Amino acid sequence: QVQLVESGGGLVQAGGSLRLSCAASGGIGSIQAMGWYRRAPGKQRELVVEVGSGGSTNYADSVKGRVTISRDNIKNTVSLQMNSLKPEDTAVYYCNAVIGWHYYWGQGTQVTVSS
């Protein structure tokens, strides 16, 4: 059973920084992609950034230049460094891993940015 365990998140003032981390464990084969999604209150879940096994990245326009994803293929971990945070970044952030035809999700971690 694949599990994704997230850490980080919390409350930060606008302009501040946070780092989220996620570790995958369980019956893991080859992870094609890992990434982060978020769901803001009253909105649908949206992609923040994803990284392929070869290192290619796909950032949402709303976070480009402020967010950096890093992935360790040996440890099966992915981290998200978020800088210059804005109140509109407030959301529950979910770690994601694509293995075969399956999408796996973490439990989510709250990020709140105060103005």
C-alpha positions in Angstrom: 0.0 0.0 0.0 1.6 3.3 -1.2 1.5 6.0 1.4 2.4 9.7 1.0 3.2 11.5 4.3 3.5 15.3 4.2 5.1 17.6 6.6 5.5 21.4 6.8 2.8 23.9 6.3 1.4 26.3 8.8 0.7 30.0 9.3 2.9 32.6 7.7 2.6 36.3 7.0 2.4 37.6 3.4 5.9 37.7 1.9 7.1 34.9 4.1 8.4 31.4 3.2 7.4 27.8 3.9 8.7 24.5 3.0 6.6 21.4 2.4 8.0 17.9 2.3 6.5 14.6 1.3 7.8 11.0 1.6 6.4 8.1 -0.4 6.5 4.6 1.1 5.0 1.2 0.6 4.8 -1.0 -2.5 6.5 1.5 -4.7 7.8 0.7 -8.1 8.8 3.4 -10.5 7.3 6.8 -9.7 6.6 8.6 -12.9 5.8 11.9 -11.5 5.5 13.6 -8.1 4.1 16.9 -7.3 1.9 19.2 -5.3 -1.7 20.3 -5.7 -3.8 22.6 -3.6 -7.4 23.3 -2.9 -8.4 26.8 -1.7 -11.7 27.3 0.1 -14.6 27.2 -2.3 -12.3 26.2 -5.2 -11.4 23.1 -7.1 -8.1 21.3 -6.5 -5.4 22.7 -8.8 -1.9 21.8 -9.8 0.9 23.8 -8.2 3.9 22.0 -9.7 4.9 18.5 -10.8 8.2 16.9 -11.6 8.9 13.9 -13.8 11.3 11.2 -13.0 13.8 12.8 -15.4 13.5 16.2 -13.7 11.2 18.0 -16.1 8.9 20.4 -14.2 5.5 22.0 -14.8 4.7 25.0 -12.7 1.4 26.7 -12.5 1.6 30.3 -13.8 0.4 31.6 -10.4 3.5 30.3 -8.6 6.3 30.6 -11.2 9.3 32.4 -9.8 8.1 32.0 -6.2 8.0 28.2 -5.8 10.7 25.5 -6.3 10.2 21.8 -6.3 12.9 19.3 -5.6 12.8 15.5 -5.9 15.0 12.7 -4.6 14.4 9.6 -6.7 16.4 7.4 -4.3 14.5 8.5 -1.2 11.2 8.9 -3.0 10.7 12.3 -1.5 9.6 15.6 -2.9 9.8 19.1 -1.4 8.2 22.4 -2.1 10.0 25.6 -1.2 7.5 28.5 -1.3 8.7 32.1 -1.1 7.0 35.5 -1.3 3.8 33.9 -0.2 0.5 35.7 -0.9 -2.8 35.4 0.9 -4.2 33.8 -2.3 -1.8 30.9 -1.7 -3.9 29.9 1.3 -5.1 26.4 0.7 -4.7 22.7 1.7 -1.7 21.4 -0.2 -1.6 17.8 -1.3 1.3 15.7 -2.3 0.8 13.5 -5.4 2.6 10.5 -6.9 1.9 8.8 -10.2 2.8 5.1 -10.2 1.7 3.2 -13.3 -1.9 4.2 -13.9 -2.6 5.1 -10.3 -2.6 8.5 -8.6 -1.8 8.6 -5.0 -2.4 11.4 -2.6 -1.2 12.6 0.8 -3.6 13.6 3.5 -3.1 17.3 2.9 -1.4 20.0 4.9 -2.8 23.5 5.6 -1.0 26.6 4.4 -2.4 29.9 5.6 -1.0 33.2 4.5 -2.1 36.2 6.5 -2.2 39.7 5.0 
